[in-house]
Amino acid sequence: MASSTQRASSPLPPGPRPIRRLQESVINRIAAGEIIHRPASALKELIENSLDAGATSIKVTVKDGGMKLLQIQDNGCGIRKGDLPILAERFTTSKLSTFSDLKRLTTYGFRGEALASISYVSNLTVITKTKTDTCAWKACYVDGSLTTAKAGTSADPKPCAGNDGTTITVENLFYNTPTRLSALRGSSEEYARILDVVTKYATHNPHVSFTCKKVGTPSPDVSTPSSSTTVQAIRLLYGQTIAKELLHVSVASSEKGKVTSETSPMETSEDEEENNEESWNAEVHFTNANYQAKKTTLLLFINHRLVESSRMKKAVEAVYNGVLAKGSSPFVYLSLQIDPRSVDVNVHPTKKEVHFLNEEAITERISDAIQQSLIGQSQSRAFEYQTLLTGGIAQSATSLKAKGKRKAQSEDEDLTENVEVDGEGAEGDHGAGTAASQPAKRKIYSQHKVRTSLKDRTLDSMFPVAHPSQRPSTDGADKDSGSASPATPQNQNPKDRLIKESQCFLKSIKDLRAAVVKAKHNLLSEILTKHTFVGVVDTPRCLSLVQHNTRLYLLNHGALAAELFYQLGLRQFGDFSRIRLDPPPDLRTLVSLAVDTEEGVAESGLDHDAVVDRIVEILMDRRDMLQEYFSLGISEEGLVETLPMLLRDYTPNLDKLPLFLMRLGPQVDWTGEQECFDTFLRELAFFYVPEPLLDDEAAEGDGEKMQKAMLWQIQHILFPAMARYLSPPKTLLDRDVVQVADLPELYRVFERC
């Protein structure tokens, strides 16, 4: 009984919390977060303000993806000096005065929250001048109110020099909201989003000149002229590939539901539009069946407002499902004009979505018009088909004649160089057709003859190979040929195996690609392009022999492979295929294995676990970037799921995977963008270099099969890829390419003997 009386009583349930009125600064900052998500959303609001002001020229300047600086300059009507004190306050606007004005709204903005929201999360500066003002006026804003530009001065607008129009400068975006700032992607990703916004508005407003550039760069990344057309803007901004495949239809509301393609929607009378609230018209520019992309590009403008509509996008994709192949997508630009009384624009804080009457019927009408136009253009669709034996594309008679002339010219050049190719059919292909037109052949001495033919059967084609992907296919092969050309593996059409260069707007990648082209050595490139593979002479030292014309060369195929895979990484940046690891190994375990074998760690006195933790931390912090740019997939649990595939049918030695992951920590320069991409691709290329890592004891069983598979890959995958993709620099000539024999020189030696 005594113990029960001394037991502590249970706590009382908590009561309801009191309701408090939030502070004005908290309210405004929350509202700003709903409107300004990232620099691109702030720029969208500013561009719409410039267009509402009647600007014909808009210039955008960006620094660090818009997080340090985002400036927009226009030549619009400007802002009156008397309106500057309340310019950045919430719900101050010149677009409407009563709620009923929303029914007749034709401008982009109307709530007056854009500049206010920007001022609550950044340092805002406005320089404006109207046509009647004698000078421009400069005002600075913080938290929606005027502030002083310098300590000890008043907050009133100051006179300054300036042109007609308005210049708005946004600095230190999200400086007071660190969570939002840390959630943003890198500066390159944010700048790409800014370019996307500018490109879309420049497409829809071809009468306005748009310019977008980074601070410190001499040339802009986007530049469009004024007084242009929509088709010209699409050609300039999205490329000739899309522009040449564009179709155009105009759709308008009518009693009979007909599609009008000749009459301009602006020709309808104003009286009819005023009497019919459901009147609408649409201008659609879309690609035909010849254009195919991986992702649908839909530019949707409703009453000149850039919006998104999942219903409209699904309807357009459904139209193309029966036209394009699976996995292919179109490009569609749609400008829809609806009576303002039928549109509700006040449904989203950033006005990204709108609601309008008869949305389903309008979508169906536009989809039917696109489908009718695609059916009418079906006769212009182009296809490529394979001939029976040649493995190429069938050619017309005109092209065959032109090709015959080029063959005749090439034969003359071959005779001049005194080079002859011996082999089956070497004379049969040309001798009969050119006997009457070609002059008599000069005598070719033995020391100048090249006694190799791509049709000669090689010994290795008689032996089985280790990997099914290395087994040559006989479908469509030449009956007279025992093996494929060294320049292309046999199991696929060379056209299907072509590695295309990915589209990338990052300046760092463009600079790296330009450096590769600039450093190309023409003579070495010709040797690799037209070589004949002889064999691997020394596997541990990565030495191989190749022949070019009458010369024999000893190559360090390891150094050439390192340069090849580096250039393939640059070529496919951001668009790699993946090698999936099943089961995925643990990142920490792999790095720990590599650190254990690294002698420098123990000699320097560093702690083993500290080194492993640091490398794992670096890779885990940047796994989103590694996944997006390089397809190196690391899960949240620290499992290595995917690796980038640089070359199809080529598998890197996974014994080097721990070393590769360990070297990503100290050997990659993570401080700069270009340096990071360059050093990472170098390490990735080093991982792909074919190097045997097995000991002599381990190489007896399965190691011998792996050795044969690696040698097969070097000859049939690696060297053909070098011939097609490698732009060798001059530095390889110093120690990695050596001429060991020349047939004319050998004959001279024999003559002296």
Helices and strands as residue ranges (DSSP letters): H 2-5, H 24-35, H 39-52, E 57-63, G 64-66, E 69-74, G 81-86, G 99-104, H 114-120, E 123-129, E 136-142, E 145-147, E 158-160, E 165-171, H 178-183, H 187-204, E 209-214, E 222-223, H 230-238, H 240-243, E 246-252, G 265-267, H 270-275, E 280-287, E 297-302, E 305-306, H 310-321, E 331-338, G 340-342, E 343-344, E 355-356, H 359-376, G 378-380, H 397-416, H 431-434, G 446-448, G 459-462, G 468-470, H 507-518, H 522-529, E 532-538, E 543-548, E 551-556, H 557-571, E 577-580, H 587-597, H 599-604, H 608-621, H 623-630, E 633-634, E 640-645, G 654-656, H 657-663, H 673-688, H 702-713, I 714-718, H 719-725, G 730-733, E 737-742, H 743-752
